[in-house]
Amino acid sequence: MAIQAPAIDRTYVLDAVTELAELLPVRPPAPASKYYSLLRSKRVKECVEAMASYLNLPIKIDLQYVKPGDTSGNHFQSRDMVTTDHSGHASDSITAQVLMPSFLPLYGSEEFRNLTFTVKVSQSCTESPRVLIAILAHELSHIVLNSLWYPDKENEIKTDLTAMLLGFRDAMRDGRKLITDETPILTASNQRVTRTTTYGYLSDELFDCAHREIDRLYQNGEKAIAGLQRSIAKVRSVADRLQKLIQRFEKSLNLLDKRAVTKTHPKDGPKLVSFHDVGFLDEFKDSATAIKSGCDAIEAQHLRQYGTKGAESMAKAKQSLYASRMEGQRLASEMAENNRVIRRYLGLKDKLAVTFNWDIGNGS
């Protein structure tokens, strides 16, 4: 019994976006204007390499131009972007293709830096920079899916969606349609005749649906990242306060020892003695260092996955930050109380020295 192909509808597209968002980050819009400028300057190879770099593919490009109707070994292979006109008929227009080696290293690995990919483009490629950028984004995304060993890596719709997720959604929207004027020499009675060629594998309706969903994921992800970064900043400030209180404690205790205080309140005496215990500050210092290291380890910019895994990572990060903040605040409160105990036995000059971090030994 033949397996029926899935219906390419709104549900299919949204499910595909959700699936791919588990594997890939939702990136901000790529700098398309930069790529357009490179193409207009005939710097096609540089443009392709810059686009690949944005897709986290630090590869080198062997650029080859293909003449129209070329029947030699330099012609295009069977897989390239679909081009249709308004009536749905295939259209031979600006074309590009990336030749795929039989084996690729894992996406994001350093091994990509040693690879050179052959990219074939039609000689007319610079006539419409927006179209070529859309086509190249699709073709380069084939490399991404292949290097992820993605089971559905030959799926052209998911390849389009991959390019959109990785930052080329606006560029593909701007370059997926090419309108050309086919009007003969105009006379007073002539009306303009245009032909619209659509590039890509999604209908207008499904493309707009995918664009909205991916943009929603990106905006929500950016808000979540911003919130996480604010949380990290708050936790860091707690660790900074704890470290400053530790420094104040050490200076205050040193000044107190120089005063040789003999009379203390009964409740303060045991505390003042304990302050001199070996390793008394270890917990405070170690915790302050660990809290800052924990903030560094979270690396909010690397939590840019917006699917289920991304949400789980975000939740774990928030839980870790909350625990660190509570622990830091507890220790800071304890250290502040320790400082108040010492301060009760310092003279005015010593108190000022601690408050303003004066070096009394230098006569400040």
Secondary structure, 3 states (H helix, E strand, C coil): CCCCCCCCCHHHHHHHHHHHHCCCCCCCCCCHHHHHHHHHCCCHHHHHHHHHHHCCCCCEEEEEEECCCCCCCCCCCCCCCCEECCCCCECCCCCEEECCCCCCCCCCCHHHHHCEEEEEEECCHHHCHHHHHHHHHHHHHHHHHHHCCCCCCCCHHHHHHHHHHHHHHHHHHHHCEEEEECCCCCCCCCCCCEEEEEECCCCHHHHHHHHHHHHHHHHHHHHHHHHHHHHHHHHHHHHHHHHHHHHHHHHHHHHHHHHCCCCCCCCHHHHHHHCCCCCCCHHHHHHHHHHHHHHHHHCHHHCCCCCHHHHHHHHHHHHHHHHHHHHHHHHHHHHHHHHHHHHCCCCHHHHHHHHCCCCHHHCC
